Amino acid sequence: MLWLLGFSFALQACAGTVGQGGNCSTVHTRLNPITHALMSDCDAQTFCSPTLQQCVPRLCRRDSWPFGYPDGVTIPPLCATGNYCPDEEDACKPLIPVGSPCQMNRDDECAPGPNTATYASSQNFNGSICLRSTCFYANVTLGLPCIIDTTVYSGSGPNGERLTSNVTRDNCVKPGSYCDPSNTTCQMTKPTGASCSMDSECQSDDCGNNNVCDTAPGEPVMIPTWQYVLTTLAIVTADLCVVGILLMIHRRIRLHKWTEMQDYYREQTRYRQSIISLHGGAIPETAQSFEKF
């Protein structure tokens, strides 16, 4: 999805080329059919005024770090709590009550409902959600009828091939449930390894290419106990083998040194005995020489 978001942001930032004061037409203000980002004649710092039909500076911003503003340029303010900045970024407006129209996938435009802390999640805005351009509460429980909204995003791959991504959203309680398209009722999400047809069916929010719920990208790997046991035994066995090999090498070295010392002492003993033998043979000859005199 990162390539899709980057592609969408790039198109949004380069939607138009007309600067402040230039002529524009609100007829050209529309959603991009591929990325569903808002497109207009105006550049990233302006919007097309419906009354003047001219590009005028934007009066609010949706993001803390908006696109299209160089360094040193004053950027529009963020909206206060209880208000939202629409896609046109023309002015801050009060949050929209449930049942009223909202812009595509703009959950932050919807007013929070009761029990916000209970139903709020990363897949809605304070317990409210924008589905089919209408604000709903994301509080439908298991077995009850739900609203499902599927958006198809398209783009190009590295080799020019066409890539599509289906994003399905619903107003079931998150996490733990999803809207089953076969009967439009909320059902429990499926564990890893279960069959699936869309990401929202899985607890990990990731339905793999083989239509089986896959583990989430950031989910830690759970190592079975038997792998810990085998790893420990392998480490202990390897340590014992190393110790045994070192002991064998040490014994061989000691045996070699002991053999060298034995050979040295034997050689010294033979040398001593040879000297004694020579000395013992020389004494009688000396005595005979004295007798002749």
Buried (B, 14 or more C-beta within 10 A) or exposed (E): EEEBEEBBBEBBEEBBEBEEEBEBEBEBBEEBEBBBBBBBBBBBBBBBBEEEEBBBBBBBBBEEEBEBBEEEEEBBEBBEEEBBBBBBBBBBEEBBEBEEEBBBBBBBBBBBBEEBEEBBBEBBBBBBBBBEEBBBBBBBEEEBEBBBBEEEBBBEEEEEEEEEEEBBBBBBBBEEBBBBBEEEBBBBBBEBEBEBEBBBBBBBBBBBEEEBBBBEEEEEEEEEEEEEEEEEEEEEEEEEEEEEEEEEEEEEEEEEEEEEEEEEEEEEEEEEEEEEEEEEEEEEEEEEEEEEE
